Structure formats: structure tokens, C-alpha cells
Amino acid sequence: MKKFPVISVNGNDYLAEVYYDDYMMIGKVLVVHLFVEVENKFLWKTKTKLVKVYNSYFEKDDSEYHDVVLAVKNSVSTYEHKSQKAIEQKIYHENLVKRSEREFVQWDGKC
């Protein structure tokens, strides 16, 4: 099953592809693929890029096994949370580099 758009709390659009897969030893597994649209600068077209794969094994008696909406919501929120953490870490690192460069320029060279 496919659903577009899946709109996150932050307002981002995702394409969600959901299906059940059978594994011999495990049983049924719910698989969620999240895609985002990416612009191709050379061909002036948009294409989809896979950003998250969510696999979940549920017992057949488990109510979450049948709640596909909950699985998609959880995968979107975990993806955005991890993305936000990565952005914050990148900004923190860039600020550290800028600060150390500034300190190096201001350093008088004495040991």
C-alpha cells in the first residue's frame, strides 16, 4: 500500500509504502518504507529517495500488528527526531571549528 502525502508535524511531505512480509522462522513482519521527493537538478524532474526502512515483528494477537497508521507515524517521528539531532550536532561542530579558528587567529604565538 502506498500513501502520499504523509505530512509530519513539522510540515514535511513523505511517501509511505507499507506491506506485510512473511518470513519462515519469524512469521509476519510489517515493513514501512519512507521516501522524500528530491529534485534532480540536471533533468528538472523530481525523484523519490528512500530515507528510512522500518521493520517490525508483531504477534498475531497484538493490536499494533494491525495498526499500520501507528507504524507509519512512529517511523516518521523517529526519522525526523534523528535528522534533527544530526543537524544540531553538525551546527555544534561547525561552531566549535569557528571558535577554535578565531582563537588561533587571536593567539599571540607564545607557548
N, C-alpha and C positions, 0 to 999 in steps of 0.2 A: 504494500500500500504506500502511496506517496501523498504528501501534503505540502502545498506551497501556497501562501507563505505561512510559516510558523513564526510569529512575531514575539520576540523576547521582551522582558521587562524594560530593557534598555532601548528597545525600538529596532533592533536588528532583525533582518529577514533571513530565514533559513529554509531549506528544502529538507524535509524529513522523509526518509524511506524506512519503512518498518516491515519486518517479516519474521515469521517463526521458522526456526531451522531445527531439524531432527538430527541428533547425534546418537549413535548406537549405545554408548556407555552412559551418557549423561541424561539423555531424554530431550525434552523440548527446550530450546533456547530462544529468547526474544532478542532480536538484533535490530538496533537503530543506527542508521547512518545519517549524519548531519552534513549538509552541503551548504556552501555560501556561493553567491554569484561573484565572479571575478571578471573584470574587464580585460579583454585581450587587446593591448594597445596597437598591435600590428594589423589585426584583421577587423577591428572595430566591432567585435562581437563580444557577447558575454558568455562565459562558460561556468560550469559549476565545479567547485573544488571540495573534495572530501576533507572535513576538518575534525570529525570525531566519529568513532565507532563505539557503540555501547552494546555489550553482550550481557545478558542476564539469564541465569538459570533459576527457574521457579518450580516449586512443586505444583502439581496439578490442582491441589486443594487451595493453594494460595490465591487470595483475591487479587493481588498485584499482577499475577500472571496474565490476567485478562484486561488489566488497565493499561492500555497502550498509551493513552494520553499522559498518564503519570510518568511513564518511562521516557517519553519524548521531552516533557517538561524538565525532568531531572537531568537528562543528558544536556539540554540547552543551558540550564543553570550551572552545571558543573563545568561545561566548556567555557562559558563567559567568566566564571569565577577564576578559572586557571589562566585565562587570557588576561584578565585584569591584573592578576598577581605578576604575570610575566612583564606586563607594561610597567607596573610600579617598580619592579626590580631593575628594568632597563633604565628608567629615569633616575633611580637612585645611583646606579653605577655611573651614568653619564655625569651626574652632579659631583660624584667623588673624583672623577677624572678631571673635570674643570677646576675643582678646588685645588687638587694637587698640582695642576699646571700653573695656576695662579700663585701658589706658594713657591713653586720653583722659580718663577719669574721674579718674585719679590725677594728671594733668598739672596743674601749678600755673598755667598760662596765660601764663607768661613766654616771650618769644621770644628 
